[in-house]
Amino acid sequence: MTTWNPPEEQLPPLLQAFRNMSPTRQPNMLALEVFLLCAQAPKTYAELEQLTGCNRPNIEKAVKLLTPRIDPKTGEVNAPAMHLLKLERIKNEQTKRISITARGRRLLDGNA
C-alpha cells in the first residue's frame, strides 16, 4: 500500500503546526479538537468531556501536549513544542478553565 503525503505548502498553517509538533508527523487529533473548542470559548474539563465524548485522562494528555508543565520530581518546566493552551483555576472551584494563548490565536489567524 502506498502512503500519500500532501505537500506542506498545501496544508493549512494550523495543521502544519500540529504535524510539526509530533516526531512522527502524525498530529494528535484530540489535541487539535480541544484546541479548536477552546478557541471558540474557554472550556472546563467537564465541558470538553461532554463535547468530545472522551474521558478526562485522555483530555488531560491532549492538553498536556499544548501546555508547559512543572515536573514534580525535578521542579523543571517541561515546555511543549508549541504553547497553545493555558490553564486557569476557577475561583472557589476545584476545576480549571482551558483557553488558548496569544500564540494560539496568532496561529488561528495565520500569523504564527
Summary of the structure (lengths in Angstrom):
residues: 112
radius of gyration: 15.1
end to end distance: 35.0
largest distance: 54.9
contacts: 274
relative contact order: 0.16
helix: 43%
strand: 14%
